């Protein structure tokens, strides 16, 4: 596990002899290369392949067993955070969209905990949403955001060799955008980022297109970037095409370049735009994609309603968040069966009483 939740599970008092790598992100691999690190490591088969692809982890591959010991059965649940991710005992990093939650209901080993036959004492929960402070924003489903980006990309001129498409996020997990939906840019010929190339090759997907990722092969490329903290007005001003006929004559549009295919690149309203030959719309050089690998506050509530645990423990040690109302009893008291929360007790001891909390309205 990573160093989240203080690196501890309070239900297990002794040091662990077996450890789980939930997924292949740097913050969850802290300390694994320390020479003093010993003990077995469990992970999904896909995560093992990703670690095998990184030479620096070759020394610890002997700690990755091929078979689970017969004495203990470890059940890994896909977490929809990134390729090869898993949840066990705690959620790790997770995105709990409605379709993902619906899939959990079909897992026989979880049904006793959702029907009340068995109960969970504690859920260690991905609560990365807390850093944005209240009111907590709603995050649209990733597929909806990808579809929006696809519809916009289809309007771009795709047969201009001087116009390239670049994905600026190289973190494992964002390749869903590269491979799953954006086939309209299949003309790009390679990925110029070693880390994500290894990740994509280690767990291949048949028939998937390839893109430029994190590279600057040409000064005239369309960047596709991930964002969350954006309101609809900002999105409309930055990402939506502009009808050339609606631009007042006195507005200053600076022509920066004209390609051989007669695509023109303009500087207008403090950003760059593309105007295809005989086109009637300016298209933004930067496309913002509302894509998240972590769940929203609302998704945490819906997830917890499925299990009704006694309590939960978040990934948060922020004194500011605590003093502004980030307590488990306040946020989740109505979806938990218990009245005491270890996180609240710990933060009360460390930080003292919190201030009066704001409302729980959502954006």
PLY file of the C-alpha trace (Angstrom):
ply
format ascii 1.0
element vertex 363
property float x
property float y
property float z
element edge 362
property int vertex1
property int vertex2
end_header
0.00 0.00 0.00
1.01 3.62 -0.25
1.47 5.96 2.69
-2.21 6.96 2.68
-4.28 6.37 5.83
-1.00 6.94 7.76
0.21 3.72 6.15
-1.73 1.77 8.79
-4.81 -0.33 9.15
-6.02 0.04 12.71
-7.67 -3.37 12.61
-4.19 -4.97 12.29
-1.96 -4.07 15.22
1.24 -5.82 14.13
3.52 -4.97 11.24
2.38 -6.54 8.00
4.22 -9.53 6.55
2.29 -9.37 3.26
1.67 -6.17 1.30
-0.58 -5.19 -1.58
0.25 -2.84 -4.44
-3.17 -1.59 -5.53
-1.97 -0.02 -8.78
1.08 1.22 -10.66
1.30 4.88 -9.62
4.42 6.40 -8.06
2.70 7.52 -4.85
1.67 3.91 -4.19
5.19 2.54 -4.70
6.95 4.73 -2.13
9.53 2.72 -0.18
9.27 -0.41 -2.27
12.86 -0.02 -3.52
14.26 0.53 -0.03
16.94 -2.09 0.66
15.39 -2.79 4.04
12.03 -3.63 2.46
11.12 -7.30 2.90
8.01 -9.41 2.69
5.73 -10.63 -0.04
3.93 -8.22 -2.36
0.56 -9.03 -3.89
-0.91 -7.26 -6.90
-2.97 -7.88 -10.00
-1.34 -9.72 -12.90
-1.46 -6.54 -14.99
0.35 -4.53 -12.30
3.03 -7.22 -12.18
3.54 -6.86 -15.94
3.87 -3.10 -15.58
6.50 -3.54 -12.87
8.37 -6.05 -15.01
8.50 -3.42 -17.78
10.34 -0.99 -15.46
13.98 -2.02 -15.08
14.36 -0.33 -11.70
11.80 -2.72 -10.17
13.53 -5.87 -11.44
15.21 -6.43 -8.07
11.92 -6.89 -6.23
10.19 -9.19 -8.71
11.16 -12.17 -6.56
8.82 -10.74 -3.93
5.85 -11.03 -6.31
4.46 -14.57 -5.95
2.81 -16.22 -8.91
0.25 -18.06 -6.79
-1.68 -17.05 -3.71
-1.01 -19.26 -0.69
-3.82 -21.74 -0.04
-4.22 -20.58 3.55
-5.58 -17.16 2.61
-7.72 -16.06 -0.32
-7.17 -12.49 -1.49
-9.95 -11.03 -3.64
-9.01 -8.06 -5.82
-11.81 -5.84 -7.14
-11.24 -3.65 -10.20
-11.27 0.00 -9.09
-11.67 1.96 -12.36
-8.79 4.25 -11.40
-6.20 3.19 -13.96
-5.09 0.12 -15.90
-4.24 -2.80 -13.57
-5.76 -1.21 -10.43
-7.40 -3.16 -7.60
-9.23 -2.72 -4.30
-8.94 -5.00 -1.29
-9.93 -4.21 2.31
-9.64 -0.54 1.40
-10.70 1.24 -1.75
-7.25 2.57 -2.62
-7.71 5.10 -5.44
-11.05 4.52 -7.10
-13.71 6.07 -9.35
-17.19 4.84 -8.40
-19.40 5.84 -11.30
-22.94 4.45 -11.38
-22.12 1.67 -13.87
-19.19 0.56 -11.71
-21.33 0.43 -8.57
-23.94 -1.58 -10.46
-21.24 -4.10 -11.39
-20.40 -4.67 -7.71
-23.91 -5.98 -7.11
-23.13 -8.94 -9.36
-20.05 -10.03 -7.36
-21.14 -12.95 -5.13
-18.42 -12.37 -2.53
-19.73 -8.83 -1.90
-23.44 -9.63 -1.80
-23.51 -10.64 1.90
-22.18 -7.19 2.80
-24.79 -5.42 0.67
-27.75 -7.46 1.88
-26.98 -7.04 5.59
-26.04 -10.68 6.12
-22.55 -9.49 7.05
-21.28 -6.07 8.08
-18.13 -4.05 7.46
-16.47 -2.49 10.47
-14.56 0.08 8.45
-14.00 1.20 4.86
-10.76 3.01 4.06
-11.98 5.39 1.40
-10.43 7.40 -1.42
-11.45 10.95 -0.47
-9.21 12.97 -2.78
-12.15 15.30 -3.47
-11.61 17.01 -0.10
-8.76 19.26 -1.27
-11.14 21.35 -3.39
-13.03 22.37 -0.25
-16.77 22.92 -0.07
-19.11 23.21 -1.80
-17.92 19.99 -3.45
-18.21 19.85 -7.21
-20.01 17.20 -9.21
-17.86 15.28 -11.71
-19.52 14.10 -14.94
-19.09 10.48 -16.06
-15.84 9.99 -17.95
-17.58 8.48 -20.97
-19.77 11.56 -21.30
-16.69 13.80 -21.25
-14.86 11.64 -23.78
-17.90 11.72 -26.07
-17.95 15.54 -25.86
-14.27 15.68 -26.83
-14.83 13.26 -29.72
-17.68 15.37 -31.10
-15.42 18.43 -31.01
-12.44 16.65 -32.57
-14.54 15.46 -35.49
-14.95 19.09 -36.53
-11.20 19.61 -36.87
-9.41 19.21 -40.19
-7.81 15.77 -39.90
-5.87 15.57 -43.18
-3.44 18.41 -42.44
0.00 16.90 -41.65
1.10 20.11 -39.91
-1.67 19.82 -37.32
-1.01 17.24 -34.62
-2.93 16.15 -31.54
-1.15 15.90 -28.21
-2.35 14.44 -24.92
-0.63 16.36 -22.13
-1.42 13.90 -19.33
0.95 10.92 -19.29
-0.32 9.38 -16.04
-1.41 5.75 -16.18
-5.20 5.81 -16.32
-5.55 8.55 -18.92
-4.80 6.05 -21.70
-8.52 5.22 -21.62
-9.02 8.48 -23.48
-6.24 7.66 -25.93
-7.46 4.20 -26.80
-11.11 3.84 -25.98
-12.78 6.70 -27.81
-10.59 9.14 -29.67
-10.14 7.07 -32.83
-10.80 10.16 -34.91
-7.14 11.16 -34.49
-5.65 7.84 -35.56
-3.37 9.66 -38.01
-0.86 10.33 -35.22
1.92 7.82 -35.58
3.62 7.28 -32.22
3.75 8.00 -28.51
6.77 10.06 -27.53
6.75 9.30 -23.81
8.70 6.34 -22.45
6.64 5.71 -19.32
3.25 5.58 -20.96
4.62 3.62 -23.93
5.78 0.92 -21.51
2.42 0.94 -19.78
0.47 0.62 -23.02
2.74 -2.14 -24.33
2.68 -4.09 -21.06
-1.11 -4.37 -21.10
-2.00 -4.06 -24.79
-5.42 -3.48 -26.31
-5.99 -4.95 -29.76
-6.71 -2.53 -32.57
-6.03 0.59 -30.50
-4.88 3.84 -32.14
-1.69 5.58 -31.03
-1.20 9.24 -30.19
1.41 11.85 -29.41
1.66 12.06 -25.62
3.53 14.79 -23.81
5.64 15.77 -26.83
6.20 18.92 -28.86
7.08 17.71 -32.34
5.44 20.73 -33.96
4.48 24.20 -32.74
1.06 23.67 -34.34
-0.68 20.97 -32.36
-3.99 20.63 -30.55
-3.53 19.85 -26.86
-6.05 17.66 -25.07
-5.78 18.23 -21.32
-7.52 16.83 -18.28
-9.32 19.22 -15.93
-11.79 19.11 -13.07
-11.96 22.55 -11.46
-13.80 24.29 -14.28
-17.24 25.87 -14.41
-19.45 25.87 -17.47
-18.77 29.54 -18.27
-15.00 28.98 -18.29
-15.45 25.87 -20.42
-17.57 27.72 -22.98
-15.06 30.56 -23.23
-12.02 28.33 -23.65
-13.18 25.16 -25.40
-16.17 25.95 -27.61
-15.69 26.93 -31.29
-16.39 30.54 -32.27
-18.35 31.50 -35.37
-16.12 33.81 -37.42
-19.19 35.76 -38.55
-19.93 36.65 -34.91
-16.51 38.23 -34.27
-16.75 42.05 -34.45
-14.66 43.64 -37.18
-12.70 45.72 -34.70
-11.51 42.65 -32.76
-7.81 42.03 -33.25
-7.10 38.57 -34.69
-3.37 38.01 -35.18
-2.45 35.53 -37.91
0.46 33.40 -36.67
0.87 30.81 -39.40
-0.73 29.30 -42.48
-0.12 25.64 -43.28
0.32 24.19 -46.75
-3.25 22.91 -46.48
-4.32 26.53 -45.85
-5.21 25.99 -42.21
-4.64 29.27 -40.43
-3.53 29.63 -36.80
-4.72 32.81 -35.08
-4.01 34.44 -31.74
-7.29 35.77 -30.39
-8.63 36.48 -26.88
-5.30 35.46 -25.30
-5.21 31.99 -26.85
-4.54 30.21 -30.14
-7.24 29.07 -32.57
-7.33 27.03 -35.79
-9.33 28.04 -38.86
-9.48 25.36 -41.60
-9.52 26.39 -45.25
-12.96 27.78 -46.15
-13.99 27.19 -42.53
-16.59 29.27 -40.69
-15.52 28.45 -37.11
-12.41 29.03 -35.02
-11.42 25.88 -33.15
-9.46 26.11 -29.87
-5.91 24.82 -29.76
-6.53 23.51 -26.24
-9.33 21.03 -25.59
-10.22 20.61 -21.92
-11.49 17.15 -21.01
-13.45 16.70 -17.77
-11.85 13.38 -16.85
-11.27 12.13 -13.32
-9.67 9.00 -11.92
-11.00 9.78 -8.42
-14.55 9.79 -7.14
-16.63 12.82 -6.16
-18.26 13.40 -2.77
-21.64 12.33 -4.14
-20.10 9.11 -5.46
-18.64 8.34 -2.03
-22.10 8.67 -0.48
-23.71 6.39 -3.07
-20.90 3.86 -2.65
-21.24 3.81 1.13
-25.02 3.39 0.91
-24.40 0.01 -0.71
-22.51 -1.33 2.33
-23.59 0.77 5.33
-20.27 0.24 7.19
-19.87 1.01 10.87
-17.41 3.79 10.02
-14.98 4.92 7.34
-11.48 6.37 7.27
-10.47 8.91 4.59
-7.15 9.79 2.94
-6.84 13.21 4.52
-4.55 14.78 7.09
-5.37 18.42 6.34
-5.89 20.59 9.39
-7.55 23.21 7.20
-10.07 20.72 5.83
-10.82 19.44 9.33
-11.38 22.91 10.73
-13.70 23.71 7.83
-15.97 20.78 8.48
-14.33 17.69 6.97
-15.52 15.24 9.62
-16.79 11.76 8.94
-19.74 12.08 11.30
-20.94 15.26 9.57
-20.41 14.07 5.98
-21.27 10.38 6.33
-23.02 9.89 9.65
-26.33 9.12 7.94
-24.87 6.32 5.77
-22.86 4.59 8.51
-24.26 2.41 11.29
-21.80 3.55 13.94
-21.53 6.84 15.82
-17.78 6.92 16.48
-15.19 7.60 13.78
-11.49 6.96 14.37
-10.54 9.73 11.95
-12.59 12.33 13.82
-11.09 11.26 17.14
-7.55 11.44 15.75
-8.04 14.88 14.17
-9.74 16.23 17.29
-6.72 15.16 19.31
-4.24 16.64 16.81
-6.05 19.81 15.74
-8.66 20.60 18.35
-12.23 21.62 17.70
-13.15 22.61 14.16
-14.83 25.86 13.16
-18.49 26.06 12.22
-18.81 24.12 9.00
-20.25 25.52 5.78
-23.32 24.04 4.13
-23.02 20.82 2.14
-24.33 22.30 -1.07
-22.83 20.97 -4.28
-21.81 22.80 -7.42
0 1
1 2
2 3
3 4
4 5
5 6
6 7
7 8
8 9
9 10
10 11
11 12
12 13
13 14
14 15
15 16
16 17
17 18
18 19
19 20
20 21
21 22
22 23
23 24
24 25
25 26
26 27
27 28
28 29
29 30
30 31
31 32
32 33
33 34
34 35
35 36
36 37
37 38
38 39
39 40
40 41
41 42
42 43
43 44
44 45
45 46
46 47
47 48
48 49
49 50
50 51
51 52
52 53
53 54
54 55
55 56
56 57
57 58
58 59
59 60
60 61
61 62
62 63
63 64
64 65
65 66
66 67
67 68
68 69
69 70
70 71
71 72
72 73
73 74
74 75
75 76
76 77
77 78
78 79
79 80
80 81
81 82
82 83
83 84
84 85
85 86
86 87
87 88
88 89
89 90
90 91
91 92
92 93
93 94
94 95
95 96
96 97
97 98
98 99
99 100
100 101
101 102
102 103
103 104
104 105
105 106
106 107
107 108
108 109
109 110
110 111
111 112
112 113
113 114
114 115
115 116
116 117
117 118
118 119
119 120
120 121
121 122
122 123
123 124
124 125
125 126
126 127
127 128
128 129
129 130
130 131
131 132
132 133
133 134
134 135
135 136
136 137
137 138
138 139
139 140
140 141
141 142
142 143
143 144
144 145
145 146
146 147
147 148
148 149
149 150
150 151
151 152
152 153
153 154
154 155
155 156
156 157
157 158
158 159
159 160
160 161
161 162
162 163
163 164
164 165
165 166
166 167
167 168
168 169
169 170
170 171
171 172
172 173
173 174
174 175
175 176
176 177
177 178
178 179
179 180
180 181
181 182
182 183
183 184
184 185
185 186
186 187
187 188
188 189
189 190
190 191
191 192
192 193
193 194
194 195
195 196
196 197
197 198
198 199
199 200
200 201
201 202
202 203
203 204
204 205
205 206
206 207
207 208
208 209
209 210
210 211
211 212
212 213
213 214
214 215
215 216
216 217
217 218
218 219
219 220
220 221
221 222
222 223
223 224
224 225
225 226
226 227
227 228
228 229
229 230
230 231
231 232
232 233
233 234
234 235
235 236
236 237
237 238
238 239
239 240
240 241
241 242
242 243
243 244
244 245
245 246
246 247
247 248
248 249
249 250
250 251
251 252
252 253
253 254
254 255
255 256
256 257
257 258
258 259
259 260
260 261
261 262
262 263
263 264
264 265
265 266
266 267
267 268
268 269
269 270
270 271
271 272
272 273
273 274
274 275
275 276
276 277
277 278
278 279
279 280
280 281
281 282
282 283
283 284
284 285
285 286
286 287
287 288
288 289
289 290
290 291
291 292
292 293
293 294
294 295
295 296
296 297
297 298
298 299
299 300
300 301
301 302
302 303
303 304
304 305
305 306
306 307
307 308
308 309
309 310
310 311
311 312
312 313
313 314
314 315
315 316
316 317
317 318
318 319
319 320
320 321
321 322
322 323
323 324
324 325
325 326
326 327
327 328
328 329
329 330
330 331
331 332
332 333
333 334
334 335
335 336
336 337
337 338
338 339
339 340
340 341
341 342
342 343
343 344
344 345
345 346
346 347
347 348
348 349
349 350
350 351
351 352
352 353
353 354
354 355
355 356
356 357
357 358
358 359
359 360
360 361
361 362
